[in-house]
Amino acid sequence: MEEGARSCLLRFRHRLEEDMKPPYLMDHMISDGVMSMDEEEKIRTQDQAVALLELLLRKDNNAYISFYNALVKEAYDDLANLLHDGLPQILSYAQNNSSDGLTSYVKMVLSEGGVPQRPVVFVNRQELLNRVREKLYQLQKDSGWVTVFGMAGSGKSVLAAEAVRNHGIIEECFPGGIHWLSIGQLDKPDLLVKIQSLCFRLEQSLNGQCLNRPPSSLDEAKERLRFLMLRRYPRSLLILDDVWDSAVLRVFDIHCRILLTTRNRSLTDSVSGAKYEVEVESGLDENKALEILSLYTKTKPHSLPEEARSIVRECKGSPLVVSLIGALLKEKPNRWRYYLSQLQQKQFKRIRKSSSYDYDALDQAMAASLEVLPDEHRKLYKDLTVIEKDIKIPAKVLCILWDLEPEEVEDILQEFVNKSLLFVDSHNKPYLYYLHDLQLDFLVEQNRDQLEQHYRNGPPTSGDEESLYWIRFLTYHMAKANLTQELYSLMFSLNWVSIKARIMGPAHLINDYMEYGPILDKEVRSQFQEFLSLNGHQLEQRPFPDVVQLALSQPQTSEVYRQALQSFLHLDLNH
Ligand code: ADP
């Protein structure tokens, strides 16, 4: 029943209870089909007026209208007048069924089911929305699962809520109602509590009270829910928001209709029934993203400062990031340049805003995805920092990097893709894999701490796998993390040259100097390069030659010579 109608009944409850004689009224209501003989029977055994109102409050708009008409027919004009203002506007459904189908009926169904409202600033993603609705229509006749998947902050929950904010969908597919359940990362006891409160909610809106004791185990909860959905709430939709674990889905594997949002595409593999999926693109197109900034800052799109476009470009239109920055700008309208530079410098921690979103900042949203990976895969995922921005790589490259069999690598990559941690370009054969810019930036940022530690501990020297990795990629990561000063002293260290040459050969080193040439001192770099090309063949020899000796034959003005001399003297002193 609509809020206005219910409120009227409650407001005038006592007047109604005192003045009306239910038997005749109930006859009208039975003939209108809004009340059953059983219900009438039950009411007759109690304080009739009180019981009738009690029942009415649990019924829908039609029951209210029928009750109103009965009052008129039975000449209770005063009482009817009291209820007149609360009459639900049934006829106006069609009229106010505006393009987005947002009728008061829709609002009521959604608020009863706990479906979140639109974010304060909202842009429509019509094409995506249509795709989700199309899949929901597949559930019209039969039970099944619709999975909405995509990376952190891509707008899955907003989309799921929007998909059901539509008169047609509710009326044609889910007249039994829509029930929203925020899942998130939870353990079994938490899950049980969630389902207990769902059962409570469902039973309460049926009986006005909940007589059953709450289910005490997940199995029991599953059975209770099965009964409720099948018998009491046929043709209703459960929305499970932000599901991480397929064990959660198994509890809901009860032949009902489910829409779920997740970062993990393959969650429904372990449940039965028809399955449909919709992928949510990670970013909004430029105009939509600019619209968000423009709405937050109350600026016309064409008057937005130039930083607006850069912000959108920098985060590839991520709805979460654009909204976070929009909300910050709303309060500090002259910080465009500041937030842009924070974004460019990957200062994700500074771009935070407490909001209804589960994570205050982007780094937390991203980190959550990583935390659920098994340890060994998390480590491999971090290695993906070697992928360059905007570069797509075939699985073969990762076979080398990880030193694993191609099949194993494919499985791992598939897992990452399924969990929205990695993207795949499947138009290409072999498939090409790539990271979203935000993921890459996040990884580099995470690695920075690790890098600095590696650097502080001195260059790795042993031949174990971990060290090999670092010897190979340390320079790369440092450059990526903008640790210029550290990169500088590493690459201009004869000690490092000696270690890397011994393990990887001089070619790798020369390559490093070429690669990072632009950020290194030209003069010193050419001295090191010259040393390497002159002695390349020697450095290939085993046993490995004495690098200090070789370096001592460099010109005395060379930094290579200076370091060699120093370490020679040092050695000498120690002896
Ligand atoms: P996900 O469920 O994919 O992690 P959400 O749907 O919770 O992402 O969206 C994250 C944030 O992005 C929201 O809190 C909101 O601020 C913003 N957002 C998402 N979709 C939209 C949209 N269509 N219009 C405006 N803001 C949006």
Residues whose N, C-alpha, C, O or C-beta is under 5 A from the ligand:
A	BS01	ADP	P119 V121 F122 V123 M151 A152 G153 S154 G155 K156 S157 V158 L159 P319 L320 S323 Y357
